[in-house]
Amino acid sequence: MPANTLSTRDYDGQRTLVIGEVNSGKTRLTENVLAAWTAQGRSREIAVLDLAPQTRQSIGGRLALPRGFEGICQTPPITPPRLMAPTEAEAEMLARANAATIAPLLRDPRLSKGTILIINDATLYLQAGAYDPFRQVIRSAATALINAYYGHSFPDYRLSRRERRLTERLIQDCDRIIRLPAPPASGPFAEGETPCRF
């Protein structure tokens, strides 16, 4: 739905979590709501925590900020563990490094000053980060819009199981859950690509 016709009424004052498979449109929906808030002249109320890595293998990707956005946007350097690490152990090391990079941002007082908090790709923190500080940040916002991977595109590794378990905790802590349908049966990965290197 174009941002200029999207109503933010269902998002205001709620903790909304958008979940789904790889390439199901989680980031696109988040961008549309962000653009709608910006079009309402509310972007100075917004704090964005973009935890997505740069696009790798046709998946993932950071938010495109709308024209006129004047809020806060934090984009820490993130490495996608399952796509970059050659072994499960190294993927867990990368996940811990990502969590260590993200953790100080959760303590940034500017996040709590914004009445609208947007978190793109929360799963990159949930793979190895402590849940309670994350929960505290989203509960401190008057409005929160979060998206997270929740599907079966990746093999059942320890990292994936932890990520899923904490995403399920996040589901319980949000007021509204939007479950996006999976992409077409051809799958989210392009021909010749693999969801994980190990």
N, C-alpha and C positions, 0 to 999 in steps of 0.2 A: 504494500500500500504506500503510495507516495506520501512524503512527510507533510505536504500541505493539506492532505485530507485525513491524516491520522489524528485521532483523538487521544489526548494523554490522560483523559479522565480516569481510566482504569488503572493507570500507573501512579498517579499522584497519591502520596500518603501511604503507599504500599511498598513492601519488599517483594519485588517480582523477580523470579528466576526463570530464565529461558534455557531449556535443555534440549538436547537432541544429538543425533549422529554427526559425524564429520560432514561438513558441507551441507548441512540441513537448513542453513539460513539464519543461524543465531546472531552472527555479527551484523548481518544485513538488517535484521529486525531492530537490533540495538541502535544501529546508525539512524534508522528511520525515526525512532522515538527521540533520540538525541536531537535530530534535525527539527522535529516538531517542537520540542521545548525551546530550542534556539530561535525558531521562527516566532515564538510567543514572547521573545525578549527576555528569556529567563536564563540565558547561558552563564551569567555571572554567579548563579546559584549552584552551578554544576561543578563537581570534581570527578574527573575521569581517571581511573587506574587501569591502564591498558597493559595486561599481562601477556598478551599474545606475542609469540615470536614473529619475526618477519616471515612471510609466506614461504613454506617449504613443501615441495612435492604436491602442489595444487591444493594444499589444505592450510587452514589457519590464516592469520593475517590480522593486522591492526585495524582499528577503527579509522575511517575517514572522517575527520572533523568537519562539520558543516561550515560554510562561509558565515562569518560573523560570530563564530564561537569566541567567547571572552572568558571562559572559565579556566579551571586548573586541569592540566593533563599531564600525568606521570607515565612515562613509557620506559621502564627499566629494560636493560639488555637481557633477553631471554633466549636460551638454547632449548629447542624441542628434544627432550631426552630420547624418546623412542625412535625418532627419525634420524638422530645424529650419532648415538652411541653404538659401538659394535657389539657390546655385551650388556646383559642385564645389570651387572654390577656397575658398569660405567654409566648406564642410564640413571641408576639411583644416585650416583655421585653428581651428575648434572642436575637432577631434580633437587638435591639438597643445596647445590650452588644457586639455583634459581630461587629457592625459598629464602636463602640467606640474603639475596639481593632484594627481594620483595619485602621481607619482614620490617626493615626500617621505615618503608613507605607507609605501612599500616599505622605507624606512630606519628605520622605527619599531622600536626594540628590543623593544617589547612583542609584535610579531608573532613574533619568534623564540623568545620565552619560552613561547608556547603550544605544546603538543604537537600540536594539531589546528588546521590553517589551512583556512578556507573562503573562497573567492573567488567572488563572484557576478558574472557577466557580464564575464569577463576581456577580451572583445573590445573593450570601450570603452577599455582601455589599449593593447591590441595594435594598434589603428588608427594610432597615432603614437608610442607609447612605445618606449624601448630595451628589447630583450628580455633581455639578460643580467642586469640587476638583478631582473627578474621571475623569471627562472629560479632565481636564487640564493635568493630568498625561499621559493619552493615546495620547493626541495631542502633547505632548512634545517629544515623542519617534519618531525616524525615521521610525521604523517599529513596529507595535503592532499586537499581535495575542491574541485574547480574546475568551473565550467560556462562554456561559451562558445558563441556562435552559430557554426554551420558549415553553411551551406546556400546556397540560390540565390534568396532572397526579394528581394535588392537587386541593382540593375544593376551591371555590371562596371566600376566606377570605380577609379581609382588607390587610393583609400582601401580599397575592398573587396578589391582584390588584395593589398595589404600585410597587411591583417587576416587574410586566408586563409593567406597564406604563413607568418605567425608562429603562427597557430593550428596549422598543420601541424608546425611546430617543437615546439610545446607537446605535440602528440600524441606525438611521438617521445620527449619528456622525461617522460612519465607512464607509470606501471606498468600502468594499467588504463583502458580507454576504454569508455564507455557511449554508444552511438549510439542516440539516440531516434528513432523513426519520425516522418516528417513528419505534420503535422495533416491533416485531411480535404481532399479535392481542392478544396473551396470556397475554400481559401487562408486564410492567417493574418490577412488584413486585412479589416476590415468593409467593407460595400458603400459605395462612394464614397470610400474612403480610398486613398491611394497610398503605396508603400513609400519614396518619396523625393520631395522637392520640386523637384529640378532634373533 
